[in-house]
């Protein structure tokens, strides 16, 4: 079962892996909403990057983040936002 | 930038950095670039180098190379490094093969040797 469901409020973990990561620095610690649970489970890309093609799998989620969450001085439409697909182990429930 | 950031931040993690306008330019793929892409698919299909390993290989080139090499140049150099790391090829073997291919090349035949 996916850990999160559509509509769940989540926070992106604020941690700093060394060597390889798939979570841009500027989004760490930001809050968003699960917009879509990606149906097919996948290997964590951060493990795949070291040649692991199989192993423990998890879900990716498309997360919607308001622009104002990322750039507090954003002056565009309040409906503007960013969509990014994030692996389960980077997300925390809020 | 503190030394800690050098370790924690990948050279291609540039989201949010100050920058100018992005120039969008159409680029017709060159024959070698198409072959490079096909090679990537073959390496992935045979589970020799997956897409994520390739991305990590590009990051590992460092900021200067990422900034100065073209898109497919980054791929092909990353592939070489990963194949060396995995023991599939040695730098010496690649150098010998490149010399052999270069010797077949005549400038007037379009480079297909």
N, CA and C atoms of all chains as a GROMACS GRO file, in nm:
protein
  621
    1UNK      N    1   0.083  -0.121   0.000
    1UNK     CA    2   0.000   0.000   0.000
    1UNK      C    3   0.086   0.125   0.000
    2UNK      N    4   0.051   0.222  -0.080
    2UNK     CA    5   0.127   0.348  -0.076
    2UNK      C    6   0.116   0.414   0.061
    3UNK      N    7   0.222   0.476   0.101
    3UNK     CA    8   0.226   0.540   0.233
    3UNK      C    9   0.137   0.665   0.237
    4UNK      N   10   0.124   0.731   0.124
    4UNK     CA   11   0.045   0.854   0.117
    4UNK      C   12  -0.068   0.838   0.016
    5UNK      N   13  -0.170   0.921   0.033
    5UNK     CA   14  -0.283   0.920  -0.061
    5UNK      C   15  -0.303   1.060  -0.118
    6UNK      N   16  -0.374   1.064  -0.228
    6UNK     CA   17  -0.404   1.192  -0.292
    6UNK      C   18  -0.466   1.289  -0.190
    7UNK      N   19  -0.417   1.410  -0.187
    7UNK     CA   20  -0.471   1.511  -0.096
    7UNK      C   21  -0.395   1.523   0.035
    8UNK      N   22  -0.310   1.428   0.066
    8UNK     CA   23  -0.232   1.435   0.190
    8UNK      C   24  -0.136   1.554   0.188
    9UNK      N   25  -0.126   1.621   0.301
    9UNK     CA   26  -0.027   1.729   0.314
    9UNK      C   27   0.106   1.666   0.353
   10UNK      N   28   0.210   1.703   0.283
   10UNK     CA   29   0.342   1.645   0.310
   10UNK      C   30   0.448   1.754   0.318
   11UNK      N   31   0.557   1.715   0.381
   11UNK     CA   32   0.672   1.804   0.387
   11UNK      C   33   0.789   1.727   0.328
   12UNK      N   34   0.873   1.796   0.253
   12UNK     CA   35   0.990   1.732   0.194
   12UNK      C   36   1.102   1.733   0.298
   13UNK      N   37   1.163   1.618   0.316
   13UNK     CA   38   1.267   1.607   0.420
   13UNK      C   39   1.378   1.709   0.394
   14UNK      N   40   1.436   1.755   0.504
   14UNK     CA   41   1.546   1.851   0.493
   14UNK      C   42   1.673   1.779   0.538
   15UNK      N   43   1.732   1.707   0.445
   15UNK     CA   44   1.856   1.636   0.476
   15UNK      C   45   1.951   1.654   0.360
   16UNK      N   46   2.078   1.625   0.382
   16UNK     CA   47   2.181   1.654   0.281
   16UNK      C   48   2.265   1.530   0.251
   17UNK      N   49   2.217   1.443   0.162
   17UNK     CA   50   2.298   1.327   0.126
   17UNK      C   51   2.423   1.372   0.050
   18UNK      N   52   2.526   1.293   0.061
   18UNK     CA   53   2.651   1.322  -0.008
   18UNK      C   54   2.666   1.226  -0.125
   19UNK      N   55   2.713   1.275  -0.238
   19UNK     CA   56   2.745   1.186  -0.349
   19UNK      C   57   2.640   1.180  -0.456
   20UNK      N   58   2.516   1.158  -0.416
   20UNK     CA   59   2.410   1.155  -0.516
   20UNK      C   60   2.276   1.171  -0.447
   21UNK      N   61   2.193   1.254  -0.504
   21UNK     CA   62   2.056   1.267  -0.453
   21UNK      C   63   1.966   1.306  -0.568
   22UNK      N   64   1.836   1.288  -0.544
   22UNK     CA   65   1.739   1.322  -0.648
   22UNK      C   66   1.641   1.427  -0.599
   23UNK      N   67   1.681   1.501  -0.496
   23UNK     CA   68   1.593   1.604  -0.443
   23UNK      C   69   1.666   1.737  -0.443
   24UNK      N   70   1.625   1.828  -0.534
   24UNK     CA   71   1.696   1.955  -0.542
   24UNK      C   72   1.700   2.027  -0.406
   25UNK      N   73   1.812   2.090  -0.381
   25UNK     CA   74   1.832   2.158  -0.252
   25UNK      C   75   1.722   2.262  -0.224
   26UNK      N   76   1.680   2.333  -0.328
   26UNK     CA   77   1.589   2.446  -0.305
   26UNK      C   78   1.449   2.402  -0.263
   27UNK      N   79   1.420   2.270  -0.272
   27UNK     CA   80   1.286   2.223  -0.233
   27UNK      C   81   1.285   2.156  -0.096
   28UNK      N   82   1.400   2.139  -0.037
   28UNK     CA   83   1.404   2.067   0.091
   28UNK      C   84   1.336   2.150   0.201
   29UNK      N   85   1.259   2.080   0.281
   29UNK     CA   86   1.187   2.146   0.389
   29UNK      C   87   1.058   2.213   0.345
   30UNK      N   88   1.029   2.211   0.214
   30UNK     CA   89   0.906   2.278   0.165
   30UNK      C   90   0.786   2.186   0.182
   31UNK      N   91   0.669   2.250   0.187
   31UNK     CA   92   0.545   2.174   0.206
   31UNK      C   93   0.463   2.171   0.079
   32UNK      N   94   0.391   2.063   0.061
   32UNK     CA   95   0.306   2.050  -0.056
   32UNK      C   96   0.194   1.951  -0.032
   33UNK      N   97   0.126   1.916  -0.141
   33UNK     CA   98   0.012   1.825  -0.134
   33UNK      C   99   0.031   1.713  -0.235
   34UNK      N  100  -0.002   1.590  -0.194
   34UNK     CA  101   0.005   1.478  -0.288
   34UNK      C  102  -0.104   1.497  -0.394
   35UNK      N  103  -0.062   1.506  -0.519
   35UNK     CA  104  -0.159   1.525  -0.626
   35UNK      C  105  -0.190   1.392  -0.695
   36UNK      N  106  -0.090   1.304  -0.696
   36UNK     CA  107  -0.108   1.176  -0.766
   36UNK      C  108  -0.013   1.073  -0.705
   37UNK      N  109  -0.066   0.953  -0.682
   37UNK     CA  110   0.020   0.841  -0.644
   37UNK      C  111   0.059   0.772  -0.774
   38UNK      N  112   0.190   0.764  -0.802
   38UNK     CA  113   0.233   0.698  -0.926
   38UNK      C  114   0.209   0.547  -0.908
   39UNK      N  115   0.132   0.489  -0.999
   39UNK     CA  116   0.084   0.353  -0.981
   39UNK      C  117   0.192   0.246  -0.968
   40UNK      N  118   0.288   0.252  -1.058
   40UNK     CA  119   0.390   0.147  -1.060
   40UNK      C  120   0.495   0.175  -0.954
   41UNK      N  121   0.522   0.074  -0.871
   41UNK     CA  122   0.627   0.092  -0.771
   41UNK      C  123   0.763   0.089  -0.841
   42UNK      N  124   0.859   0.158  -0.782
   42UNK     CA  125   0.990   0.168  -0.848
   42UNK      C  126   1.101   0.154  -0.744
   43UNK      N  127   1.218   0.120  -0.795
   43UNK     CA  128   1.337   0.119  -0.710
   43UNK      C  129   1.374   0.265  -0.684
   44UNK      N  130   1.416   0.292  -0.564
   44UNK     CA  131   1.463   0.426  -0.529
   44UNK      C  132   1.575   0.467  -0.627
   45UNK      N  133   1.553   0.577  -0.697
   45UNK     CA  134   1.651   0.622  -0.797
   45UNK      C  135   1.788   0.648  -0.737
   46UNK      N  136   1.791   0.684  -0.610
   46UNK     CA  137   1.921   0.712  -0.548
   46UNK      C  138   2.001   0.583  -0.529
   47UNK      N  139   1.931   0.471  -0.516
   47UNK     CA  140   2.000   0.341  -0.509
   47UNK      C  141   2.036   0.293  -0.649
   48UNK      N  142   1.941   0.314  -0.741
   48UNK     CA  143   1.964   0.274  -0.880
   48UNK      C  144   2.089   0.338  -0.935
   49UNK      N  145   2.117   0.458  -0.891
   49UNK     CA  146   2.232   0.533  -0.943
   49UNK      C  147   2.364   0.465  -0.910
   50UNK      N  148   2.359   0.370  -0.816
   50UNK     CA  149   2.480   0.296  -0.782
   50UNK      C  150   2.471   0.152  -0.834
   51UNK      N  151   2.387   0.134  -0.935
   51UNK     CA  152   2.383   0.007  -1.005
   51UNK      C  153   2.286  -0.095  -0.949
   52UNK      N  154   2.206  -0.057  -0.850
   52UNK     CA  155   2.107  -0.152  -0.798
   52UNK      C  156   1.982  -0.145  -0.883
   53UNK      N  157   1.961  -0.247  -0.962
   53UNK     CA  158   1.846  -0.247  -1.053
   53UNK      C  159   1.724  -0.314  -0.991
   54UNK      N  160   1.741  -0.372  -0.876
   54UNK     CA  161   1.629  -0.442  -0.812
   54UNK      C  162   1.640  -0.417  -0.662
   55UNK      N  163   1.546  -0.472  -0.588
   55UNK     CA  164   1.552  -0.456  -0.444
   55UNK      C  165   1.427  -0.393  -0.391
   56UNK      N  166   1.436  -0.330  -0.275
   56UNK     CA  167   1.317  -0.275  -0.211
   56UNK      C  168   1.258  -0.165  -0.298
   57UNK      N  169   1.129  -0.176  -0.320
   57UNK     CA  170   1.063  -0.078  -0.406
   57UNK      C  171   0.970   0.010  -0.323
   58UNK      N  172   0.941   0.125  -0.377
   58UNK     CA  173   0.848   0.216  -0.311
   58UNK      C  174   0.771   0.294  -0.416
   59UNK      N  175   0.688   0.383  -0.367
   59UNK     CA  176   0.608   0.464  -0.459
   59UNK      C  177   0.670   0.601  -0.483
   60UNK      N  178   0.645   0.651  -0.600
   60UNK     CA  179   0.669   0.792  -0.629
   60UNK      C  180   0.536   0.865  -0.620
   61UNK      N  181   0.543   0.990  -0.584
   61UNK     CA  182   0.422   1.072  -0.572
   61UNK      C  183   0.444   1.203  -0.647
   62UNK      N  184   0.341   1.245  -0.718
   62UNK     CA  185   0.350   1.379  -0.776
   62UNK      C  186   0.301   1.477  -0.670
   63UNK      N  187   0.389   1.567  -0.632
   63UNK     CA  188   0.359   1.661  -0.524
   63UNK      C  189   0.340   1.800  -0.584
   64UNK      N  190   0.234   1.865  -0.540
   64UNK     CA  191   0.206   2.003  -0.584
   64UNK      C  192   0.256   2.098  -0.475
   65UNK      N  193   0.340   2.191  -0.515
   65UNK     CA  194   0.395   2.288  -0.420
   65UNK      C  195   0.362   2.429  -0.470
   66UNK      N  196   0.296   2.509  -0.386
   66UNK     CA  197   0.264   2.647  -0.432
   66UNK      C  198   0.394   2.727  -0.452
   67UNK      N  199   0.394   2.812  -0.553
   67UNK     CA  200   0.512   2.895  -0.579
   67UNK      C  201   0.551   2.978  -0.457
   68UNK      N  202   0.450   3.026  -0.386
   68UNK     CA  203   0.478   3.112  -0.270
   68UNK      C  204   0.547   3.035  -0.157
   69UNK      N  205   0.533   2.902  -0.158
   69UNK     CA  206   0.603   2.820  -0.059
   69UNK      C  207   0.753   2.818  -0.092
   70UNK      N  208   0.783   2.821  -0.221
   70UNK     CA  209   0.923   2.814  -0.263
   70UNK      C  210   0.989   2.952  -0.263
   71UNK      N  211   0.917   3.048  -0.319
   71UNK     CA  212   0.968   3.185  -0.326
   71UNK      C  213   0.870   3.276  -0.251
   72UNK      N  214   0.898   3.308  -0.126
   72UNK     CA  215   0.802   3.387  -0.046
   72UNK      C  216   0.765   3.520  -0.111
   73UNK      N  217   0.854   3.575  -0.194
   73UNK     CA  218   0.824   3.705  -0.256
   73UNK      C  219   0.767   3.690  -0.397
   74UNK      N  220   0.716   3.570  -0.428
   74UNK     CA  221   0.659   3.546  -0.560
   74UNK      C  222   0.537   3.633  -0.583
   75UNK      N  223   0.532   3.700  -0.698
   75UNK     CA  224   0.422   3.795  -0.721
   75UNK      C  225   0.325   3.750  -0.831
   76UNK      N  226   0.347   3.633  -0.889
   76UNK     CA  227   0.256   3.583  -0.993
   76UNK      C  228   0.124   3.535  -0.933
   77UNK      N  229   0.046   3.466  -1.015
   77UNK     CA  230  -0.084   3.417  -0.970
   77UNK      C  231  -0.068   3.322  -0.851
   78UNK      N  232  -0.158   3.335  -0.753
   78UNK     CA  233  -0.153   3.242  -0.639
   78UNK      C  234  -0.181   3.098  -0.679
   79UNK      N  235  -0.235   3.080  -0.801
   79UNK     CA  236  -0.261   2.943  -0.849
   79UNK      C  237  -0.136   2.877  -0.905
   80UNK      N  238  -0.029   2.955  -0.924
   80UNK     CA  239   0.093   2.898  -0.980
   80UNK      C  240   0.157   2.802  -0.881
   81UNK      N  241   0.209   2.696  -0.935
   81UNK     CA  242   0.276   2.600  -0.847
   81UNK      C  243   0.372   2.514  -0.924
   82UNK      N  244   0.446   2.435  -0.851
   82UNK     CA  245   0.543   2.345  -0.911
   82UNK      C  246   0.496   2.202  -0.887
   83UNK      N  247   0.515   2.116  -0.987
   83UNK     CA  248   0.484   1.974  -0.972
   83UNK      C  249   0.613   1.896  -0.985
   84UNK      N  250   0.634   1.806  -0.891
   84UNK     CA  251   0.756   1.727  -0.896
   84UNK      C  252   0.726   1.586  -0.846
   85UNK      N  253   0.789   1.487  -0.906
   85UNK     CA  254   0.769   1.349  -0.862
   85UNK      C  255   0.878   1.311  -0.763
   86UNK      N  256   0.835   1.270  -0.645
   86UNK     CA  257   0.926   1.249  -0.533
   86UNK      C  258   0.912   1.107  -0.480
   87UNK      N  259   1.024   1.045  -0.449
   87UNK     CA  260   1.021   0.910  -0.393
   87UNK      C  261   0.980   0.917  -0.246
   88UNK      N  262   0.911   0.809  -0.206
   88UNK     CA  263   0.850   0.798  -0.073
   88UNK      C  264   0.942   0.841   0.042
   89UNK      N  265   1.069   0.798   0.037
   89UNK     CA  266   1.154   0.820   0.154
   89UNK      C  267   1.200   0.966   0.172
   90UNK      N  268   1.158   1.054   0.080
   90UNK     CA  269   1.187   1.197   0.098
   90UNK      C  270   1.068   1.272   0.158
   91UNK      N  271   0.956   1.200   0.177
   91UNK     CA  272   0.833   1.270   0.219
   91UNK      C  273   0.797   1.239   0.363
   92UNK      N  274   0.749   1.342   0.431
   92UNK     CA  275   0.704   1.327   0.570
   92UNK      C  276   0.560   1.378   0.579
   93UNK      N  277   0.485   1.309   0.661
   93UNK     CA  278   0.345   1.349   0.679
   93UNK      C  279   0.338   1.472   0.771
   94UNK      N  280   0.249   1.565   0.738
   94UNK     CA  281   0.231   1.680   0.829
   94UNK      C  282   0.084   1.694   0.865
   95UNK      N  283   3.112   3.025  -0.108
   95UNK     CA  284   3.057   2.894  -0.077
   95UNK      C  285   3.150   2.819   0.017
   96UNK      N  286   3.098   2.771   0.128
   96UNK     CA  287   3.178   2.696   0.223
   96UNK      C  288   3.212   2.559   0.169
   97UNK      N  289   3.316   2.496   0.225
   97UNK     CA  290   3.357   2.365   0.175
   97UNK      C  291   3.247   2.261   0.198
   98UNK      N  292   3.166   2.282   0.300
   98UNK     CA  293   3.057   2.189   0.327
   98UNK      C  294   2.962   2.181   0.207
   99UNK      N  295   2.936   2.297   0.145
   99UNK     CA  296   2.847   2.299   0.029
   99UNK      C  297   2.905   2.225  -0.091
  100UNK      N  298   3.038   2.224  -0.099
  100UNK     CA  299   3.102   2.151  -0.209
  100UNK      C  300   3.071   2.003  -0.200
  101UNK      N  301   3.056   1.954  -0.079
  101UNK     CA  302   3.030   1.812  -0.057
  101UNK      C  303   2.882   1.782  -0.066
  102UNK      N  304   2.802   1.875  -0.015
  102UNK     CA  305   2.658   1.848  -0.004
  102UNK      C  306   2.579   1.882  -0.129
  103UNK      N  307   2.635   1.966  -0.212
  103UNK     CA  308   2.555   2.013  -0.325
  103UNK      C  309   2.618   1.968  -0.457
  104UNK      N  310   2.538   1.897  -0.537
  104UNK     CA  311   2.587   1.849  -0.665
  104UNK      C  312   2.601   1.965  -0.763
  105UNK      N  313   2.698   1.954  -0.855
  105UNK     CA  314   2.723   2.067  -0.945
  105UNK      C  315   2.607   2.102  -1.037
  106UNK      N  316   2.518   2.006  -1.061
  106UNK     CA  317   2.404   2.039  -1.149
  106UNK      C  318   2.277   2.072  -1.071
  107UNK      N  319   2.289   2.086  -0.940
  107UNK     CA  320   2.173   2.124  -0.859
  107UNK      C  321   2.171   2.276  -0.850
  108UNK      N  322   2.120   2.339  -0.955
  108UNK     CA  323   2.132   2.485  -0.967
  108UNK      C  324   1.998   2.556  -0.955
  109UNK      N  325   1.892   2.481  -0.923
  109UNK     CA  326   1.760   2.543  -0.911
  109UNK      C  327   1.762   2.655  -0.807
  110UNK      N  328   1.712   2.770  -0.846
  110UNK     CA  329   1.705   2.882  -0.753
  110UNK      C  330   1.828   2.971  -0.751
  111UNK      N  331   1.934   2.929  -0.819
  111UNK     CA  332   2.053   3.015  -0.824
  111UNK      C  333   2.025   3.135  -0.914
  112UNK      N  334   2.089   3.248  -0.884
  112UNK     CA  335   2.072   3.363  -0.974
  112UNK      C  336   2.122   3.327  -1.115
  113UNK      N  337   2.048   3.367  -1.216
  113UNK     CA  338   2.087   3.336  -1.353
  113UNK      C  339   2.016   3.429  -1.449
  114UNK      N  340   2.066   3.433  -1.570
  114UNK     CA  341   2.005   3.516  -1.674
  114UNK      C  342   1.892   3.441  -1.743
  115UNK      N  343   1.849   3.499  -1.853
  115UNK     CA  344   1.741   3.440  -1.932
  115UNK      C  345   1.791   3.310  -1.996
  116UNK      N  346   1.701   3.212  -2.008
  116UNK     CA  347   1.738   3.087  -2.075
  116UNK      C  348   1.712   3.103  -2.224
  117UNK      N  349   1.817   3.083  -2.304
  117UNK     CA  350   1.802   3.089  -2.449
  117UNK      C  351   1.759   2.952  -2.499
  118UNK      N  352   1.644   2.946  -2.564
  118UNK     CA  353   1.597   2.819  -2.619
  118UNK      C  354   1.641   2.810  -2.765
  119UNK      N  355   1.724   2.710  -2.794
  119UNK     CA  356   1.774   2.695  -2.930
  119UNK      C  357   1.741   2.555  -2.980
  120UNK      N  358   1.682   2.546  -3.100
  120UNK     CA  359   1.656   2.415  -3.160
  120UNK      C  360   1.789   2.354  -3.202
  121UNK      N  361   1.806   2.228  -3.174
  121UNK     CA  362   1.932   2.164  -3.209
  121UNK      C  363   1.903   2.033  -3.282
  122UNK      N  364   1.939   2.028  -3.410
  122UNK     CA  365   1.925   1.905  -3.487
  122UNK      C  366   2.032   1.808  -3.438
  123UNK      N  367   1.992   1.687  -3.401
  123UNK     CA  368   2.090   1.592  -3.349
  123UNK      C  369   2.188   1.549  -3.457
  124UNK      N  370   2.315   1.549  -3.422
  124UNK     CA  371   2.419   1.502  -3.513
  124UNK      C  372   2.419   1.349  -3.512
  125UNK      N  373   2.469   1.287  -3.619
  125UNK     CA  374   2.468   1.139  -3.623
  125UNK      C  375   2.532   1.076  -3.499
  126UNK      N  376   2.644   1.131  -3.454
  126UNK     CA  377   2.710   1.069  -3.338
  126UNK      C  378   2.626   1.084  -3.212
  127UNK      N  379   2.548   1.193  -3.205
  127UNK     CA  380   2.463   1.213  -3.088
  127UNK      C  381   2.348   1.111  -3.085
  128UNK      N  382   2.295   1.082  -3.204
  128UNK     CA  383   2.190   0.979  -3.212
  128UNK      C  384   2.246   0.844  -3.171
  129UNK      N  385   2.368   0.817  -3.214
  129UNK     CA  386   2.431   0.688  -3.177
  129UNK      C  387   2.458   0.683  -3.027
  130UNK      N  388   2.495   0.796  -2.972
  130UNK     CA  389   2.520   0.804  -2.828
  130UNK      C  390   2.391   0.772  -2.752
  131UNK      N  391   2.280   0.825  -2.802
  131UNK     CA  392   2.152   0.798  -2.736
  131UNK      C  393   2.116   0.650  -2.750
  132UNK      N  394   2.140   0.594  -2.870
  132UNK     CA  395   2.112   0.451  -2.892
  132UNK      C  396   2.199   0.366  -2.800
  133UNK      N  397   2.324   0.407  -2.785
  133UNK     CA  398   2.415   0.334  -2.696
  133UNK      C  399   2.362   0.335  -2.552
  134UNK      N  400   2.310   0.449  -2.511
  134UNK     CA  401   2.253   0.460  -2.377
  134UNK      C  402   2.139   0.359  -2.359
  135UNK      N  403   2.054   0.347  -2.462
  135UNK     CA  404   1.942   0.253  -2.454
  135UNK      C  405   1.992   0.109  -2.445
  136UNK      N  406   2.094   0.079  -2.524
  136UNK     CA  407   2.149  -0.058  -2.524
  136UNK      C  408   2.211  -0.090  -2.388
  137UNK      N  409   2.288   0.004  -2.335
  137UNK     CA  410   2.352  -0.017  -2.204
  137UNK      C  411   2.248  -0.037  -2.094
  138UNK      N  412   2.138   0.038  -2.105
  138UNK     CA  413   2.031   0.028  -2.006
  138UNK      C  414   1.958  -0.106  -2.022
  139UNK      N  415   1.926  -0.140  -2.147
  139UNK     CA  416   1.851  -0.264  -2.175
  139UNK      C  417   1.927  -0.386  -2.122
  140UNK      N  418   2.057  -0.385  -2.138
  140UNK     CA  419   2.138  -0.500  -2.094
  140UNK      C  420   2.182  -0.487  -1.948
  141UNK      N  421   2.127  -0.391  -1.878
  141UNK     CA  422   2.156  -0.370  -1.736
  141UNK      C  423   2.306  -0.352  -1.709
  142UNK      N  424   2.370  -0.282  -1.799
  142UNK     CA  425   2.513  -0.250  -1.780
  142UNK      C  426   2.524  -0.111  -1.715
  143UNK      N  427   2.452  -0.014  -1.772
  143UNK     CA  428   2.446   0.120  -1.711
  143UNK      C  429   2.300   0.165  -1.718
  144UNK      N  430   2.237   0.184  -1.603
  144UNK     CA  431   2.099   0.233  -1.607
  144UNK      C  432   2.097   0.387  -1.611
  145UNK      N  433   1.979   0.440  -1.634
  145UNK     CA  434   1.966   0.585  -1.653
  145UNK      C  435   2.016   0.664  -1.531
  146UNK      N  436   1.989   0.610  -1.412
  146UNK     CA  437   2.030   0.682  -1.292
  146UNK      C  438   2.182   0.680  -1.274
  147UNK      N  439   2.244   0.570  -1.313
  147UNK     CA  440   2.390   0.565  -1.307
  147UNK      C  441   2.451   0.668  -1.403
  148UNK      N  442   2.385   0.680  -1.518
  148UNK     CA  443   2.431   0.780  -1.615
  148UNK      C  444   2.420   0.921  -1.558
  149UNK      N  445   2.308   0.949  -1.491
  149UNK     CA  446   2.291   1.083  -1.431
  149UNK      C  447   2.398   1.109  -1.325
  150UNK      N  448   2.421   1.006  -1.244
  150UNK     CA  449   2.523   1.022  -1.140
  150UNK      C  450   2.661   1.039  -1.205
  151UNK      N  451   2.682   0.966  -1.316
  151UNK     CA  452   2.809   0.979  -1.387
  151UNK      C  453   2.830   1.120  -1.440
  152UNK      N  454   2.722   1.182  -1.486
  152UNK     CA  455   2.732   1.319  -1.536
  152UNK      C  456   2.764   1.414  -1.420
  153UNK      N  457   2.694   1.398  -1.309
  153UNK     CA  458   2.722   1.482  -1.192
  153UNK      C  459   2.868   1.472  -1.150
  154UNK      N  460   2.918   1.347  -1.158
  154UNK     CA  461   3.053   1.320  -1.109
  154UNK      C  462   3.160   1.385  -1.197
  155UNK      N  463   3.120   1.437  -1.314
  155UNK     CA  464   3.218   1.506  -1.399
  155UNK      C  465   3.263   1.638  -1.337
  156UNK      N  466   3.180   1.691  -1.249
  156UNK     CA  467   3.217   1.816  -1.184
  156UNK      C  468   3.166   1.937  -1.259
  157UNK      N  469   3.162   2.049  -1.190
  157UNK     CA  470   3.100   2.171  -1.242
  157UNK      C  471   3.160   2.222  -1.372
  158UNK      N  472   3.292   2.216  -1.384
  158UNK     CA  473   3.354   2.273  -1.504
  158UNK      C  474   3.316   2.194  -1.629
  159UNK      N  475   3.328   2.061  -1.619
  159UNK     CA  476   3.294   1.978  -1.735
  159UNK      C  477   3.146   1.987  -1.768
  160UNK      N  478   3.061   1.987  -1.664
  160UNK     CA  479   2.917   1.996  -1.689
  160UNK      C  480   2.886   2.127  -1.762
  161UNK      N  481   2.958   2.233  -1.723
  161UNK     CA  482   2.933   2.363  -1.784
  161UNK      C  483   2.985   2.374  -1.927
  162UNK      N  484   3.091   2.303  -1.958
  162UNK     CA  485   3.157   2.324  -2.088
  162UNK      C  486   3.130   2.216  -2.191
  163UNK      N  487   3.100   2.093  -2.148
  163UNK     CA  488   3.073   1.989  -2.246
  163UNK      C  489   2.929   2.001  -2.296
  164UNK      N  490   2.905   1.957  -2.418
  164UNK     CA  491   2.768   1.956  -2.469
  164UNK      C  492   2.693   1.839  -2.404
  165UNK      N  493   2.563   1.838  -2.424
  165UNK     CA  494   2.476   1.740  -2.360
  165UNK      C  495   2.526   1.596  -2.381
  166UNK      N  496   2.542   1.558  -2.508
  166UNK     CA  497   2.584   1.420  -2.535
  166UNK      C  498   2.732   1.398  -2.506
  167UNK      N  499   2.812   1.499  -2.509
  167UNK     CA  500   2.953   1.484  -2.467
  167UNK      C  501   2.957   1.443  -2.319
  168UNK      N  502   2.870   1.503  -2.239
  168UNK     CA  503   2.864   1.465  -2.097
  168UNK      C  504   2.826   1.318  -2.083
  169UNK      N  505   2.727   1.276  -2.163
  169UNK     CA  506   2.684   1.135  -2.155
  169UNK      C  507   2.800   1.042  -2.188
  170UNK      N  508   2.866   1.069  -2.300
  170UNK     CA  509   2.964   0.972  -2.350
  170UNK      C  510   3.085   0.964  -2.255
  171UNK      N  511   3.124   1.077  -2.198
  171UNK     CA  512   3.235   1.074  -2.102
  171UNK      C  513   3.192   1.001  -1.975
  172UNK      N  514   3.068   1.025  -1.932
  172UNK     CA  515   3.016   0.955  -1.813
  172UNK      C  516   3.013   0.804  -1.838
  173UNK      N  517   2.968   0.763  -1.957
  173UNK     CA  518   2.966   0.619  -1.989
  173UNK      C  519   3.105   0.559  -1.976
  174UNK      N  520   3.203   0.628  -2.033
  174UNK     CA  521   3.341   0.576  -2.026
  174UNK      C  522   3.382   0.556  -1.882
  175UNK      N  523   3.362   0.658  -1.800
  175UNK     CA  524   3.404   0.649  -1.660
  175UNK      C  525   3.335   0.534  -1.587
  176UNK      N  526   3.204   0.519  -1.612
  176UNK     CA  527   3.129   0.414  -1.542
  176UNK      C  528   3.177   0.276  -1.588
  177UNK      N  529   3.203   0.263  -1.718
  177UNK     CA  530   3.252   0.133  -1.769
  177UNK      C  531   3.390   0.101  -1.711
  178UNK      N  532   3.472   0.204  -1.689
  178UNK     CA  533   3.602   0.181  -1.624
  178UNK      C  534   3.580   0.135  -1.480
  179UNK      N  535   3.489   0.205  -1.411
  179UNK     CA  536   3.462   0.171  -1.270
  179UNK      C  537   3.411   0.029  -1.256
  180UNK      N  538   3.330  -0.014  -1.353
  180UNK     CA  539   3.273  -0.149  -1.346
  180UNK      C  540   3.369  -0.256  -1.397
  181UNK      N  541   3.481  -0.213  -1.452
  181UNK     CA  542   3.577  -0.310  -1.503
  181UNK      C  543   3.539  -0.370  -1.637
  182UNK      N  544   3.443  -0.305  -1.706
  182UNK     CA  545   3.403  -0.354  -1.839
  182UNK      C  546   3.509  -0.316  -1.941
  183UNK      N  547   3.564  -0.198  -1.927
  183UNK     CA  548   3.670  -0.149  -2.015
  183UNK      C  549   3.783  -0.095  -1.929
  184UNK      N  550   3.900  -0.085  -1.989
  184UNK     CA  551   4.007  -0.011  -1.922
  184UNK      C  552   4.035   0.114  -2.006
  185UNK      N  553   4.087   0.219  -1.944
  185UNK     CA  554   4.119   0.340  -2.021
  185UNK      C  555   4.213   0.308  -2.138
  186UNK      N  556   4.307   0.217  -2.115
  186UNK     CA  557   4.401   0.180  -2.221
  186UNK      C  558   4.331   0.117  -2.340
  187UNK      N  559   4.240   0.025  -2.312
  187UNK     CA  560   4.165  -0.041  -2.421
  187UNK      C  561   4.087   0.061  -2.502
  188UNK      N  562   4.024   0.154  -2.432
  188UNK     CA  563   3.945   0.255  -2.503
  188UNK      C  564   4.035   0.342  -2.590
  189UNK      N  565   4.151   0.378  -2.536
  189UNK     CA  566   4.244   0.463  -2.612
  189UNK      C  567   4.291   0.393  -2.738
  190UNK      N  568   4.322   0.263  -2.727
  190UNK     CA  569   4.367   0.186  -2.845
  190UNK      C  570   4.256   0.181  -2.949
  191UNK      N  571   4.132   0.156  -2.902
  191UNK     CA  572   4.019   0.146  -2.995
  191UNK      C  573   3.991   0.281  -3.063
  192UNK      N  574   4.002   0.388  -2.986
  192UNK     CA  575   3.976   0.520  -3.043
  192UNK      C  576   4.078   0.554  -3.151
  193UNK      N  577   4.201   0.512  -3.126
  193UNK     CA  578   4.307   0.536  -3.224
  193UNK      C  579   4.278   0.458  -3.352
  194UNK      N  580   4.233   0.335  -3.335
  194UNK     CA  581   4.201   0.249  -3.448
  194UNK      C  582   4.088   0.310  -3.532
  195UNK      N  583   3.984   0.359  -3.464
  195UNK     CA  584   3.870   0.418  -3.534
  195UNK      C  585   3.914   0.547  -3.604
  196UNK      N  586   3.995   0.624  -3.534
  196UNK     CA  587   4.043   0.750  -3.590
  196UNK      C  588   4.123   0.725  -3.719
  197UNK      N  589   4.198   0.615  -3.721
  197UNK     CA  590   4.280   0.583  -3.839
  197UNK      C  591   4.192   0.548  -3.959
  198UNK      N  592   4.072   0.498  -3.933
  198UNK     CA  593   3.979   0.463  -4.042
  198UNK      C  594   3.913   0.586  -4.102
  199UNK      N  595   3.914   0.694  -4.025
  199UNK     CA  596   3.841   0.814  -4.063
  199UNK      C  597   3.911   0.888  -4.177
  200UNK      N  598   3.835   0.916  -4.283
  200UNK     CA  599   3.886   1.006  -4.386
  200UNK      C  600   3.790   1.123  -4.394
  201UNK      N  601   3.842   1.244  -4.391
  201UNK     CA  602   3.756   1.362  -4.377
  201UNK      C  603   3.647   1.374  -4.483
  202UNK      N  604   3.662   1.313  -4.600
  202UNK     CA  605   3.568   1.337  -4.708
  202UNK      C  606   3.448   1.242  -4.712
  203UNK      N  607   3.448   1.143  -4.626
  203UNK     CA  608   3.338   1.046  -4.636
  203UNK      C  609   3.228   1.070  -4.533
  204UNK      N  610   3.230   1.186  -4.474
  204UNK     CA  611   3.126   1.218  -4.377
  204UNK      C  612   3.153   1.159  -4.240
  205UNK      N  613   3.267   1.098  -4.224
  205UNK     CA  614   3.306   1.051  -4.092
  205UNK      C  615   3.250   0.916  -4.055
  206UNK      N  616   3.201   0.841  -4.154
  206UNK     CA  617   3.143   0.711  -4.119
  206UNK      C  618   3.245   0.599  -4.125
  207UNK      N  619   3.365   0.630  -4.173
  207UNK     CA  620   3.477   0.536  -4.172
  207UNK      C  621   3.446   0.399  -4.223
   0.00000   0.00000   0.00000
